[in-house]
Amino acid sequence: MTEPTVTSPAASYEAFQVRYLFGPWSLDLIERVRPQPGERVLDLACGTGAVAREALKRISPGGTLVGVDLNPDMLRVASEVIEAREPVVRW
C-alpha cells in the first residue's frame, strides 16, 4: 500500500491520524449517536472532518452539517474531501 502524499500538517493529520485513529473512532461515535435523515449536526473541533463524513452518510437526505475548527488548513482539507456534498455542509 502506498502512503498518501503529505503537503501540510492538516494533510498529514488526514493521512495518518484520521486513517489509523480518528477514522475508526468516528465510526463508533456515530453508531452510538445515530443521527437520522433530515437532522442537523454540529461538529466542533472537526479537524479534517472524519466524524462529519460518517454523520453525512446518515443525515442524508435533507440533513445539514456545520463543521467548526480553529485551524483554517484543517477546514480546507475537510472541504476538499467532502466537496461534492456542498451546500449540505458548511465549514
mmCIF file of the C-alpha atoms, coordinates in Angstrom:
data_MODEL
# 
_entry.id   MODEL 
# 
loop_
_atom_site.group_PDB 
_atom_site.id 
_atom_site.type_symbol 
_atom_site.label_atom_id 
_atom_site.label_alt_id 
_atom_site.label_comp_id 
_atom_site.label_asym_id 
_atom_site.label_entity_id 
_atom_site.label_seq_id 
_atom_site.pdbx_PDB_ins_code 
_atom_site.Cartn_x 
_atom_site.Cartn_y 
_atom_site.Cartn_z 
_atom_site.occupancy 
_atom_site.B_iso_or_equiv 
_atom_site.pdbx_formal_charge 
_atom_site.auth_seq_id 
_atom_site.auth_comp_id 
_atom_site.auth_asym_id 
_atom_site.auth_atom_id 
_atom_site.pdbx_PDB_model_num 
ATOM 1  C CA . MET A 1 1  ? 0.000   0.000  0.000  1.00 0.00 ? 1  MET A CA 1 
ATOM 2  C CA . THR A 1 2  ? 1.323   3.445  -0.884 1.00 0.00 ? 2  THR A CA 1 
ATOM 3  C CA . GLU A 1 3  ? 1.239   6.181  1.708  1.00 0.00 ? 3  GLU A CA 1 
ATOM 4  C CA . PRO A 1 4  ? -0.671  9.356  0.770  1.00 0.00 ? 4  PRO A CA 1 
ATOM 5  C CA . THR A 1 5  ? 1.257   12.445 -0.316 1.00 0.00 ? 5  THR A CA 1 
ATOM 6  C CA . VAL A 1 6  ? 1.528   14.866 2.591  1.00 0.00 ? 6  VAL A CA 1 
ATOM 7  C CA . THR A 1 7  ? 1.672   18.559 1.723  1.00 0.00 ? 7  THR A CA 1 
ATOM 8  C CA . SER A 1 8  ? 0.772   20.228 5.049  1.00 0.00 ? 8  SER A CA 1 
ATOM 9  C CA . PRO A 1 9  ? 0.238   19.395 8.723  1.00 0.00 ? 9  PRO A CA 1 
ATOM 10 C CA . ALA A 1 10 ? -3.509  19.115 8.063  1.00 0.00 ? 10 ALA A CA 1 
ATOM 11 C CA . ALA A 1 11 ? -2.908  16.744 5.136  1.00 0.00 ? 11 ALA A CA 1 
ATOM 12 C CA . SER A 1 12 ? -0.614  14.693 7.392  1.00 0.00 ? 12 SER A CA 1 
ATOM 13 C CA . TYR A 1 13 ? -3.338  14.614 10.062 1.00 0.00 ? 13 TYR A CA 1 
ATOM 14 C CA . GLU A 1 14 ? -5.860  13.347 7.483  1.00 0.00 ? 14 GLU A CA 1 
ATOM 15 C CA . ALA A 1 15 ? -3.446  10.804 6.013  1.00 0.00 ? 15 ALA A CA 1 
ATOM 16 C CA . PHE A 1 16 ? -2.268  9.274  9.262  1.00 0.00 ? 16 PHE A CA 1 
ATOM 17 C CA . GLN A 1 17 ? -4.221  10.340 12.375 1.00 0.00 ? 17 GLN A CA 1 
ATOM 18 C CA . VAL A 1 18 ? -7.627  10.030 10.703 1.00 0.00 ? 18 VAL A CA 1 
ATOM 19 C CA . ARG A 1 19 ? -6.686  6.951  8.740  1.00 0.00 ? 19 ARG A CA 1 
ATOM 20 C CA . TYR A 1 20 ? -5.488  4.936  11.722 1.00 0.00 ? 20 TYR A CA 1 
ATOM 21 C CA . LEU A 1 21 ? -7.061  6.507  14.812 1.00 0.00 ? 21 LEU A CA 1 
ATOM 22 C CA . PHE A 1 22 ? -9.879  9.009  14.337 1.00 0.00 ? 22 PHE A CA 1 
ATOM 23 C CA . GLY A 1 23 ? -11.489 7.289  11.334 1.00 0.00 ? 23 GLY A CA 1 
ATOM 24 C CA . PRO A 1 24 ? -12.267 4.071  13.226 1.00 0.00 ? 24 PRO A CA 1 
ATOM 25 C CA . TRP A 1 25 ? -13.202 6.064  16.339 1.00 0.00 ? 25 TRP A CA 1 
ATOM 26 C CA . SER A 1 26 ? -15.640 8.215  14.357 1.00 0.00 ? 26 SER A CA 1 
ATOM 27 C CA . LEU A 1 27 ? -17.488 5.104  13.166 1.00 0.00 ? 27 LEU A CA 1 
ATOM 28 C CA . ASP A 1 28 ? -18.035 4.052  16.773 1.00 0.00 ? 28 ASP A CA 1 
ATOM 29 C CA . LEU A 1 29 ? -19.130 7.548  17.816 1.00 0.00 ? 29 LEU A CA 1 
ATOM 30 C CA . ILE A 1 30 ? -21.687 7.861  15.018 1.00 0.00 ? 30 ILE A CA 1 
ATOM 31 C CA . GLU A 1 31 ? -23.048 4.379  15.720 1.00 0.00 ? 31 GLU A CA 1 
ATOM 32 C CA . ARG A 1 32 ? -23.690 5.467  19.316 1.00 0.00 ? 32 ARG A CA 1 
ATOM 33 C CA . VAL A 1 33 ? -25.232 8.850  18.406 1.00 0.00 ? 33 VAL A CA 1 
ATOM 34 C CA . ARG A 1 34 ? -27.317 7.510  15.488 1.00 0.00 ? 34 ARG A CA 1 
ATOM 35 C CA . PRO A 1 35 ? -28.061 10.672 13.534 1.00 0.00 ? 35 PRO A CA 1 
ATOM 36 C CA . GLN A 1 36 ? -31.136 10.311 11.314 1.00 0.00 ? 36 GLN A CA 1 
ATOM 37 C CA . PRO A 1 37 ? -32.047 11.595 7.835  1.00 0.00 ? 37 PRO A CA 1 
ATOM 38 C CA . GLY A 1 38 ? -33.028 15.254 7.891  1.00 0.00 ? 38 GLY A CA 1 
ATOM 39 C CA . GLU A 1 39 ? -31.249 16.070 11.155 1.00 0.00 ? 39 GLU A CA 1 
ATOM 40 C CA . ARG A 1 40 ? -28.757 18.883 11.720 1.00 0.00 ? 40 ARG A CA 1 
ATOM 41 C CA . VAL A 1 41 ? -25.273 18.066 13.011 1.00 0.00 ? 41 VAL A CA 1 
ATOM 42 C CA . LEU A 1 42 ? -22.680 20.394 14.527 1.00 0.00 ? 42 LEU A CA 1 
ATOM 43 C CA . ASP A 1 43 ? -19.125 19.026 14.555 1.00 0.00 ? 43 ASP A CA 1 
ATOM 44 C CA . LEU A 1 44 ? -16.995 21.192 16.862 1.00 0.00 ? 44 LEU A CA 1 
ATOM 45 C CA . ALA A 1 45 ? -13.214 20.905 16.536 1.00 0.00 ? 45 ALA A CA 1 
ATOM 46 C CA . CYS A 1 46 ? -13.935 18.917 13.379 1.00 0.00 ? 46 CYS A CA 1 
ATOM 47 C CA . GLY A 1 47 ? -10.357 18.742 12.143 1.00 0.00 ? 47 GLY A CA 1 
ATOM 48 C CA . THR A 1 48 ? -10.445 17.329 8.624  1.00 0.00 ? 48 THR A CA 1 
ATOM 49 C CA . GLY A 1 49 ? -13.991 16.047 9.014  1.00 0.00 ? 49 GLY A CA 1 
ATOM 50 C CA . ALA A 1 50 ? -13.719 12.362 9.976  1.00 0.00 ? 50 ALA A CA 1 
ATOM 51 C CA . VAL A 1 51 ? -16.850 12.487 12.148 1.00 0.00 ? 51 VAL A CA 1 
ATOM 52 C CA . ALA A 1 52 ? -18.605 14.791 9.681  1.00 0.00 ? 52 ALA A CA 1 
ATOM 53 C CA . ARG A 1 53 ? -18.123 12.285 6.841  1.00 0.00 ? 53 ARG A CA 1 
ATOM 54 C CA . GLU A 1 54 ? -19.730 9.500  8.862  1.00 0.00 ? 54 GLU A CA 1 
ATOM 55 C CA . ALA A 1 55 ? -22.579 11.746 10.024 1.00 0.00 ? 55 ALA A CA 1 
ATOM 56 C CA . LEU A 1 56 ? -23.303 12.845 6.441  1.00 0.00 ? 56 LEU A CA 1 
ATOM 57 C CA . LYS A 1 57 ? -23.911 9.258  5.402  1.00 0.00 ? 57 LYS A CA 1 
ATOM 58 C CA . ARG A 1 58 ? -26.743 9.080  7.933  1.00 0.00 ? 58 ARG A CA 1 
ATOM 59 C CA . ILE A 1 59 ? -28.372 12.531 7.780  1.00 0.00 ? 59 ILE A CA 1 
ATOM 60 C CA . SER A 1 60 ? -28.965 12.492 4.032  1.00 0.00 ? 60 SER A CA 1 
ATOM 61 C CA . PRO A 1 61 ? -31.367 13.269 2.514  1.00 0.00 ? 61 PRO A CA 1 
ATOM 62 C CA . GLY A 1 62 ? -32.417 16.592 3.934  1.00 0.00 ? 62 GLY A CA 1 
ATOM 63 C CA . GLY A 1 63 ? -29.855 16.924 6.712  1.00 0.00 ? 63 GLY A CA 1 
ATOM 64 C CA . THR A 1 64 ? -27.269 19.647 7.177  1.00 0.00 ? 64 THR A CA 1 
ATOM 65 C CA . LEU A 1 65 ? -23.870 19.674 8.816  1.00 0.00 ? 65 LEU A CA 1 
ATOM 66 C CA . VAL A 1 66 ? -21.731 22.504 10.174 1.00 0.00 ? 66 VAL A CA 1 
ATOM 67 C CA . GLY A 1 67 ? -18.052 21.809 10.844 1.00 0.00 ? 67 GLY A CA 1 
ATOM 68 C CA . VAL A 1 68 ? -16.081 24.232 13.035 1.00 0.00 ? 68 VAL A CA 1 
ATOM 69 C CA . ASP A 1 69 ? -12.336 24.241 13.651 1.00 0.00 ? 69 ASP A CA 1 
ATOM 70 C CA . LEU A 1 70 ? -9.847  26.944 14.659 1.00 0.00 ? 70 LEU A CA 1 
ATOM 71 C CA . ASN A 1 71 ? -7.326  25.779 12.058 1.00 0.00 ? 71 ASN A CA 1 
ATOM 72 C CA . PRO A 1 72 ? -8.243  27.007 8.570  1.00 0.00 ? 72 PRO A CA 1 
ATOM 73 C CA . ASP A 1 73 ? -5.992  24.396 6.934  1.00 0.00 ? 73 ASP A CA 1 
ATOM 74 C CA . MET A 1 74 ? -7.973  21.604 8.629  1.00 0.00 ? 74 MET A CA 1 
ATOM 75 C CA . LEU A 1 75 ? -11.175 23.103 7.197  1.00 0.00 ? 75 LEU A CA 1 
ATOM 76 C CA . ARG A 1 76 ? -9.576  23.386 3.763  1.00 0.00 ? 76 ARG A CA 1 
ATOM 77 C CA . VAL A 1 77 ? -8.669  19.692 3.773  1.00 0.00 ? 77 VAL A CA 1 
ATOM 78 C CA . ALA A 1 78 ? -12.137 18.781 5.107  1.00 0.00 ? 78 ALA A CA 1 
ATOM 79 C CA . SER A 1 79 ? -13.824 20.760 2.337  1.00 0.00 ? 79 SER A CA 1 
ATOM 80 C CA . GLU A 1 80 ? -11.661 19.065 -0.295 1.00 0.00 ? 80 GLU A CA 1 
ATOM 81 C CA . VAL A 1 81 ? -12.574 15.610 0.991  1.00 0.00 ? 81 VAL A CA 1 
ATOM 82 C CA . ILE A 1 82 ? -16.337 16.349 1.183  1.00 0.00 ? 82 ILE A CA 1 
ATOM 83 C CA . GLU A 1 83 ? -16.590 18.931 -1.624 1.00 0.00 ? 83 GLU A CA 1 
ATOM 84 C CA . ALA A 1 84 ? -19.271 17.014 -3.564 1.00 0.00 ? 84 ALA A CA 1 
ATOM 85 C CA . ARG A 1 85 ? -21.741 17.329 -0.672 1.00 0.00 ? 85 ARG A CA 1 
ATOM 86 C CA . GLU A 1 86 ? -21.973 21.143 -0.663 1.00 0.00 ? 86 GLU A CA 1 
ATOM 87 C CA . PRO A 1 87 ? -24.170 23.070 0.264  1.00 0.00 ? 87 PRO A CA 1 
ATOM 88 C CA . VAL A 1 88 ? -25.337 20.478 2.811  1.00 0.00 ? 88 VAL A CA 1 
ATOM 89 C CA . VAL A 1 89 ? -22.008 21.079 4.606  1.00 0.00 ? 89 VAL A CA 1 
ATOM 90 C CA . ARG A 1 90 ? -20.821 24.455 5.884  1.00 0.00 ? 90 ARG A CA 1 
ATOM 91 C CA . TRP A 1 91 ? -17.288 24.862 7.153  1.00 0.00 ? 91 TRP A CA 1 
# 
